């Protein structure tokens, strides 16, 4: 018999003890993710077009970015995604308390990413690098819209934790939906980091 005190997370079943094969999350979340990827893809193409027209200007402005902070933020966000992945695995294994702790760790890393980004913005603005140039206009738009998605992702992960705390509402699908969105946020940052900080 199953111990009634063991924290579990409900998941779809097919047969005895086998999880039903399915796409993580649901169609609505994937529609939202793909829509965001299309929108950001438009931003990325526009950035590349403007950069091709003024490579010297873009390169000169790019030198003023703090690549160390960019690397640190990339590591922080990748760590966050790893924690959320482990949270999904814990949820699938029926370990509700473990999933809560791992998703919460992912949220802490996401919040740290936001703090570092705001600090970086403040330093750039105080140094006089505002949106007066085309490069910095793209920089603030891309990182600003991305930071909005980070904030939304933190809210979504918060909802995941809220549901995990309630045995009646705890569902693997909800954890997977939160993870799907959060991985999109991570992927977008990796592309932004490569375009703005690394590409020469």
C-alpha positions as CSV (number, residue, x, y, z in Angstrom):
1,X,0.0,0.0,0.0
2,X,1.0,3.6,-0.6
3,X,1.9,5.5,2.5
4,X,-0.7,8.3,2.7
5,X,1.8,10.6,4.3
6,X,4.1,10.5,1.3
7,X,3.9,13.8,-0.6
8,X,2.9,13.0,-4.2
9,X,2.2,14.9,-7.4
10,X,-0.7,13.7,-9.7
11,X,0.2,12.7,-13.2
12,X,-1.6,11.0,-16.1
13,X,-1.4,7.2,-16.1
14,X,-1.7,4.6,-18.8
15,X,-1.7,1.0,-17.6
16,X,-0.2,0.2,-14.2
17,X,2.5,2.6,-13.0
18,X,3.4,4.0,-16.3
19,X,3.2,7.7,-17.1
20,X,1.3,8.6,-20.3
21,X,3.6,9.9,-23.1
22,X,2.9,13.5,-23.6
23,X,4.4,16.9,-24.6
24,X,5.5,18.7,-21.4
25,X,3.1,21.4,-20.5
26,X,0.1,22.0,-22.7
27,X,-0.9,23.5,-26.0
28,X,-1.6,27.0,-24.6
29,X,1.8,27.3,-23.0
30,X,3.5,26.1,-26.2
31,X,1.5,28.6,-28.3
32,X,2.6,31.4,-25.9
33,X,6.3,30.2,-26.1
34,X,6.3,30.0,-29.9
35,X,4.7,33.4,-30.2
36,X,7.4,34.9,-27.9
37,X,10.1,33.2,-30.0
38,X,8.7,34.7,-33.2
39,X,8.5,38.2,-31.7
40,X,12.1,38.0,-30.3
41,X,13.2,36.5,-33.6
42,X,12.0,39.7,-35.3
43,X,14.0,41.8,-32.8
44,X,17.1,39.7,-33.5
45,X,16.8,40.0,-37.3
46,X,16.3,43.8,-37.0
47,X,19.4,44.0,-34.7
48,X,21.5,42.1,-37.3
49,X,20.3,44.3,-40.1
50,X,21.2,47.5,-38.3
51,X,24.5,46.1,-37.1
52,X,25.4,45.2,-40.7
53,X,24.8,48.8,-41.7
54,X,27.0,50.3,-39.0
55,X,29.4,47.6,-37.8
56,X,32.1,50.0,-36.5
57,X,29.6,52.0,-34.5
58,X,28.0,48.9,-33.0
59,X,31.4,47.4,-32.1
60,X,32.6,50.6,-30.5
61,X,29.4,50.8,-28.3
62,X,29.6,47.1,-27.6
63,X,33.0,47.6,-25.8
64,X,31.2,49.5,-23.0
65,X,29.2,46.5,-21.9
66,X,30.4,44.6,-18.9
67,X,31.0,41.1,-20.3
68,X,31.8,39.8,-16.8
69,X,28.4,40.6,-15.6
70,X,26.9,39.1,-18.7
71,X,28.8,35.8,-18.1
72,X,27.7,35.7,-14.5
73,X,24.1,36.3,-15.4
74,X,24.3,33.6,-18.0
75,X,25.6,31.1,-15.5
76,X,23.0,32.2,-13.0
77,X,20.1,31.7,-15.5
78,X,21.4,28.4,-16.7
79,X,21.7,27.2,-13.1
80,X,18.2,28.3,-12.6
81,X,16.9,26.3,-15.5
82,X,18.8,23.2,-14.2
83,X,17.2,23.6,-10.8
84,X,13.7,23.8,-12.5
85,X,14.5,20.7,-14.6
86,X,15.4,18.8,-11.4
87,X,12.1,20.1,-10.0
88,X,10.2,18.6,-12.9
89,X,12.0,15.3,-12.3
90,X,11.1,15.4,-8.6
91,X,7.5,16.1,-9.4
92,X,7.4,13.2,-11.8
93,X,8.8,11.0,-9.1
94,X,6.1,12.1,-6.8
95,X,8.4,14.1,-4.5
96,X,6.3,17.2,-3.9
97,X,8.6,18.7,-1.2
98,X,11.7,18.2,-3.3
99,X,10.0,19.8,-6.3
100,X,9.0,22.8,-4.2
101,X,12.6,23.3,-3.0
102,X,14.1,22.9,-6.4
103,X,11.7,25.3,-8.1
104,X,12.2,27.8,-5.3
105,X,15.9,27.6,-5.9
106,X,15.3,28.3,-9.6
107,X,13.2,31.4,-8.6
108,X,16.0,32.6,-6.3
109,X,18.5,32.4,-9.2
110,X,16.0,34.2,-11.5
111,X,15.6,37.0,-9.0
112,X,19.4,37.3,-8.7
113,X,19.6,37.6,-12.5
114,X,17.1,40.5,-12.3
115,X,19.1,42.2,-9.6
116,X,22.4,41.9,-11.6
117,X,20.7,43.2,-14.7
118,X,19.3,46.2,-13.0
119,X,22.7,46.9,-11.4
120,X,24.3,46.7,-14.9
121,X,21.7,49.1,-16.4
122,X,22.3,51.5,-13.6
123,X,26.1,51.4,-14.2
124,X,25.7,51.9,-17.9
125,X,23.3,54.8,-17.5
126,X,25.5,56.5,-14.9
127,X,28.4,56.2,-17.3
128,X,26.3,58.1,-19.9
129,X,25.5,55.1,-22.2
130,X,21.8,55.7,-22.7
131,X,19.6,54.9,-25.7
132,X,21.2,57.8,-27.7
133,X,22.9,55.3,-30.0
134,X,21.3,52.6,-32.1
135,X,23.3,49.8,-30.3
136,X,22.2,50.9,-26.8
137,X,18.6,51.4,-28.0
138,X,18.6,47.7,-29.0
139,X,20.5,46.8,-25.8
140,X,17.8,48.4,-23.5
141,X,14.9,47.1,-25.6
142,X,16.1,43.5,-25.9
143,X,17.3,43.2,-22.3
144,X,14.3,45.2,-21.0
145,X,11.7,43.0,-22.8
146,X,13.6,39.9,-21.7
147,X,13.6,41.1,-18.0
148,X,9.8,41.5,-18.3
149,X,9.7,37.9,-19.3
150,X,11.9,37.0,-16.4
151,X,9.5,38.7,-14.0
152,X,6.5,36.9,-15.6
153,X,8.4,33.6,-15.4
154,X,9.0,34.2,-11.7
155,X,5.2,34.7,-11.2
156,X,4.5,31.5,-13.1
157,X,7.0,29.6,-11.0
158,X,5.4,31.1,-7.9
159,X,2.0,29.7,-9.1
160,X,3.7,26.3,-9.6
161,X,5.0,26.3,-6.0
162,X,1.5,27.4,-4.7
163,X,-0.1,24.4,-6.5
164,X,2.6,22.0,-5.3
165,X,1.9,23.0,-1.7
166,X,-1.7,21.9,-2.1
167,X,-1.9,18.1,-2.5
168,X,-5.2,18.4,-4.3
169,X,-3.8,20.8,-6.9
170,X,-0.3,19.4,-7.3
171,X,0.0,18.3,-10.9
172,X,3.1,17.3,-12.9
173,X,1.6,19.2,-15.9
174,X,1.6,22.5,-14.1
175,X,5.3,22.0,-13.1
176,X,6.1,21.2,-16.7
177,X,4.3,24.3,-18.0
178,X,6.3,26.5,-15.7
179,X,9.5,24.8,-16.7
180,X,8.7,25.2,-20.4
181,X,8.2,28.9,-20.1
182,X,11.3,29.3,-17.9
183,X,13.5,27.4,-20.4
184,X,12.3,29.8,-23.1
185,X,13.4,32.7,-21.0
186,X,16.8,31.0,-20.6
187,X,17.2,30.3,-24.3
188,X,16.3,33.9,-25.2
189,X,19.0,35.2,-22.8
190,X,21.6,32.9,-24.3
191,X,20.9,34.4,-27.8
192,X,20.8,38.0,-26.4
193,X,24.1,37.4,-24.6
194,X,25.7,36.0,-27.8
195,X,24.4,38.9,-30.0
196,X,25.1,41.8,-27.6
197,X,28.1,40.7,-25.6
198,X,30.0,38.1,-27.6
199,X,29.6,38.6,-31.4
200,X,32.2,40.8,-32.9
